[in-house]
């Protein structure tokens, strides 16, 4: 069987969907059988797939199709012709934003979340309309829908009207060869709270976290720092402005995008990982942090209670006092940090 995956939504490798695609390809290559993978990849993303086995065929997609509207057009009108030309038996689209209306083979899509139905300001008006109305009709045409949490499966059933028998839930996993405890923090190292997420406002909730951290520092005089790792995204300027105005701005750091190689050590060195996101269809970073032996403070909204279970300290992400209280509690209590790690 020849399985095609469209990879144009990986955002140059700097997104959760990118990690999902990379790990899915690696996992499929470990499966027995004579299936072959064909990946449609934008030209400037080809190097991200260096080293894949000879069982993977890469088809270069011209960069002119990268822009969102043009990319949607490519999926609807160019991709079906390529699927027929390349003799594809099954198409997988790893994001609801690029599902195909009609193809010469069965179609399967992964829906990670239905954020447009949950966050009114998640995207601009055009993308919100697409997510709420066009994607709903496209989803109905897929032979099967994959998703990453029971929470999102419920949303797909409720908002898209897809029968549950066509929805298959497989929780995200992590590579324990990369993410594992190996803490080498020296006693002299200043402890820090870590948040790894693209700098997106308001969905990722950085501004409330910055305000809560500022209040925590003022109230306690603690030497803990706040490290906000991630690439600039929509609204990044609002986040950076909030940090610059904070009373304790000198204790807030922006290291930028954190590479795959550096990420596990960053988790291991953090005093605690805090994840105040307003909505996630899964939320992979808290699981990665836990696997590295880092105590986790997590939002209690969306899928996150399902994902972190009772192994994290849950907060109300819409409440600055709730976030501040969690920061204070975790920073002041080695026993709490130890119990969260355990």
C-alpha positions in Angstrom: 0.0 0.0 0.0 1.2 3.5 -0.9 0.3 6.0 1.9 0.7 9.7 1.1 1.0 12.4 3.8 0.7 16.1 3.1 3.3 17.9 5.3 2.7 21.5 4.3 1.2 22.4 7.7 4.4 21.7 9.7 5.2 25.4 9.8 8.9 24.9 9.0 9.2 22.3 11.8 8.3 24.7 14.6 4.9 23.4 15.7 3.2 20.6 17.5 1.8 19.3 14.2 5.4 19.1 12.9 6.4 16.9 15.8 3.4 14.8 15.2 4.3 14.3 11.5 7.9 13.5 12.2 7.1 11.0 14.8 4.3 9.4 12.8 6.6 8.9 9.8 9.2 7.3 12.1 6.7 5.1 13.7 5.2 3.9 10.4 8.6 3.0 9.1 9.0 0.7 12.1 5.9 -1.2 11.2 6.2 -4.6 9.4 4.8 -4.9 5.9 5.5 -3.7 2.4 3.7 -0.4 2.6 5.5 2.7 1.3 5.3 6.3 2.3 5.1 9.3 0.0 5.4 12.7 1.5 4.4 15.9 -0.2 6.8 18.5 1.1 7.3 22.2 0.5 10.7 22.9 -1.1 12.2 24.7 1.9 11.1 22.0 4.3 12.8 19.1 2.4 15.9 19.2 4.6 13.7 18.6 7.7 13.2 15.1 6.3 16.9 14.3 5.8 17.8 10.9 6.9 14.5 9.2 6.3 14.8 5.6 5.1 14.6 4.6 1.5 11.0 3.5 2.1 10.0 7.2 1.9 9.5 9.0 -1.3 9.6 12.8 -1.1 7.7 14.9 -3.6 8.8 18.5 -3.7 6.0 21.1 -3.7 6.9 24.6 -5.1 7.2 27.3 -2.4 4.6 29.4 -4.2 2.0 27.1 -2.6 3.1 27.9 1.1 0.8 30.9 1.8 -2.3 29.6 3.6 -4.9 30.5 1.0 -2.8 29.2 -1.8 -2.0 26.1 0.2 -5.7 25.4 0.6 -6.2 25.8 -3.1 -3.3 23.4 -3.8 -4.9 20.7 -1.5 -8.2 21.0 -3.2 -7.2 21.3 -6.9 -3.6 20.2 -7.4 -3.1 17.4 -4.8 -5.9 15.2 -6.2 -4.2 15.1 -9.6 -0.8 14.3 -8.0 -2.4 11.4 -6.0 -3.7 9.9 -9.2 -0.4 10.4 -11.0 1.5 8.8 -8.1 -0.8 5.8 -7.6 -1.6 6.6 -4.0 -3.8 4.1 -2.1 -4.5 6.2 1.0 -4.1 9.9 1.8 -3.5 11.3 5.3 -3.9 15.0 6.1 -2.5 15.7 9.6 -4.5 18.8 10.3 -8.2 19.8 9.9 -7.1 23.0 8.1 -6.1 21.2 4.9 -8.6 18.4 4.6 -9.5 17.5 1.0 -13.0 17.5 -0.5 -12.4 14.8 -3.1 -9.5 12.5 -3.9 -9.0 9.4 -6.0 -8.3 7.3 -2.9 -9.6 7.0 0.7 -8.9 10.0 2.9 -8.0 10.0 6.6 -7.4 13.2 8.6 -6.1 14.0 12.0 -7.9 16.7 14.0 -5.8 17.8 17.0 -8.3 20.3 18.3 -11.3 22.4 17.3 -10.0 25.6 18.8 -12.1 27.9 16.6 -15.2 26.7 18.5 -13.6 27.1 21.9 -11.6 30.4 21.6 -13.3 33.4 20.0 -10.0 35.2 19.3 -7.8 32.3 18.2 -7.5 33.3 14.6 -8.6 36.1 12.2 -12.1 36.2 10.9 -11.4 34.3 7.7 -9.6 31.5 9.5 -12.3 31.3 12.1 -15.0 31.0 9.4 -13.0 28.3 7.6 -12.5 26.3 10.9 -16.1 26.5 11.9 -17.9 26.1 8.6 -15.7 24.8 5.7 -13.8 22.3 7.8 -17.0 20.8 9.1 -18.1 19.9 5.6 -14.7 18.6 4.7 -14.5 16.4 7.8 -17.8 14.7 6.8 -16.1 13.5 3.6 -13.2 11.7 5.3 -13.4 7.9 5.6 -12.0 8.2 9.1 -10.9 10.8 11.6 -8.0 10.4 13.9 -7.6 12.5 17.1 -5.4 12.7 20.1 -7.7 12.9 23.1 -11.2 11.9 24.3 -11.9 15.6 24.8 -11.3 16.4 21.2 -13.2 13.3 20.1 -16.2 14.7 22.0 -15.7 18.1 20.3 -15.6 16.5 16.8 -18.8 14.6 17.6 -20.5 17.7 19.0 -19.4 20.4 16.6 -18.9 18.4 13.4 -21.5 15.7 13.9 -19.1 12.9 13.0 -20.3 9.6 14.3 -18.1 8.2 17.1 -17.5 5.0 15.2 -15.6 7.0 12.6 -13.4 8.8 15.2 -10.3 7.0 16.4 -8.5 8.3 19.5 -4.8 7.7 19.9 -3.1 9.8 22.5 0.2 11.5 21.6 3.3 9.8 22.7 6.9 10.8 23.3 10.3 9.4 22.6 11.7 8.2 25.9 15.1 7.9 24.4 15.1 11.7 24.4 12.8 12.6 27.2 14.0 11.0 30.4 15.3 12.1 33.9 18.9 13.0 33.9 19.1 16.1 36.0 22.5 17.8 36.4 21.4 21.1 37.8 24.1 22.5 40.1 23.0 23.7 43.6 24.2 27.2 42.6 21.9 27.5 39.6 19.1 30.0 40.0 15.8 28.1 39.7 13.4 29.0 37.0 9.8 28.4 35.8 9.7 27.3 32.2 7.0 27.7 29.6 7.6 26.2 26.1 5.1 27.3 23.5 5.0 29.6 20.5 4.5 33.2 21.6 0.9 33.4 20.6 -1.6 35.9 22.2 -4.1 35.4 23.6 -4.5 31.6 23.2 -1.3 30.6 25.0 -2.0 33.0 27.9 1.5 34.4 28.4 0.3 37.8 29.5 -1.5 36.4 32.6 1.5 34.2 33.4 3.8 37.3 33.2 1.4 39.2 35.5 1.2 36.3 38.0 5.0 35.9 38.0 5.4 39.6 38.6 3.1 39.5 41.6 4.8 36.3 42.9 8.2 38.0 42.7 6.9 41.2 44.5 5.2 39.2 47.2 8.0 36.7 47.9 11.3 38.3 46.9 12.1 34.9 45.4 15.1 34.6 43.1 13.2 32.3 40.7 13.2 33.4 37.0 10.7 32.9 34.2 11.9 31.5 30.9 9.5 31.7 27.9 10.8 29.5 25.1 9.3 29.6 21.7 9.1 31.4 18.3 7.2 34.6 17.8 3.7 34.0 16.5 0.5 36.0 16.2 0.4 38.6 19.0 4.0 38.0 20.1 4.5 41.8 20.3 1.8 41.9 23.1 3.6 39.3 25.1 7.0 41.0 24.8 5.4 44.4 25.7 3.9 42.9 28.8 7.2 41.4 29.9 9.0 44.7 29.2 6.5 46.6 31.5 6.7 44.1 34.3 8.3 45.3 37.6 10.6 42.3 37.4 11.3 42.4 33.7 15.0 41.5 34.3 13.9 38.1 35.6 12.0 37.2 32.4 13.9 35.6 29.5 13.0 34.9 25.9 15.5 32.3 24.5 13.5 31.9 21.2 12.8 28.7 19.5 14.1 25.7 21.4 15.7 23.1 19.2 14.8 19.4 19.6 18.3 18.8 20.8 18.2 21.4 23.5 14.6 20.8 24.7 15.1 17.8 27.0 17.9 19.5 29.0 15.9 22.6 29.4 13.1 20.6 31.0 15.6 18.8 33.2 17.2 22.1 34.4 13.9 23.8 35.1 12.7 24.1 38.7 9.1 23.7 37.4 7.2 23.7 34.1 4.1 25.9 33.9 1.6 25.5 31.1 -1.2 28.1 31.4 -2.6 27.6 27.9 -6.3 28.5 27.5 -7.1 25.6 25.3 -5.3 22.5 23.9 -6.5 19.5 22.0 -3.8 17.5 23.8 -0.9 19.5 25.2 2.4 17.6 24.6 4.9 19.8 26.5 3.6 18.9 30.0 4.1 15.2 29.2 7.6 15.9 27.9 8.4 17.8 31.0 7.1 15.0 33.3 9.1 12.4 31.4 12.2 14.5 32.1 11.5 14.6 35.8 10.3 18.2 35.9 7.3 19.1 38.2 4.4 20.5 36.2 1.8 23.3 36.8 -0.9 22.9 34.2 -4.0 24.6 33.0 -7.2 22.8 34.0 -9.0 23.6 30.8 -9.6 21.7 27.5 -7.9 18.3 27.2 -5.2 19.0 29.8 -6.9 17.4 32.9 -7.3 14.2 30.8 -3.6 14.4 29.7 -1.9 15.2 33.0 -4.3 13.3 35.3 -3.3 13.8 38.9 0.4 14.2 38.2 0.3 18.0 37.9 -0.9 21.0 39.9 -3.9 22.3 38.1 -4.7 26.0 37.8 -7.5 28.2 36.5 -5.7 29.8 33.5 -8.1 32.7 33.4 -7.3 33.7 37.0 -4.0 35.5 37.7 -4.4 34.8 41.5 -4.7 31.1 40.7 -1.5 31.1 38.7 0.3 33.2 41.3 -0.7 30.9 44.1 0.6 27.8 42.2 3.9 29.5 41.4 4.3 30.5 45.1 3.3 27.0 46.4 5.7 25.2 44.0 8.6 27.6 44.5 8.3 27.4 48.3 7.9 23.6 48.7 10.6 21.2 47.7 8.3 18.5 49.1 5.6 19.4 46.6 8.0 19.5 43.7 9.3 16.1 44.7 5.8 14.6 44.9 4.9 16.0 41.5 8.0 14.5 40.0 7.2 11.1 41.6 
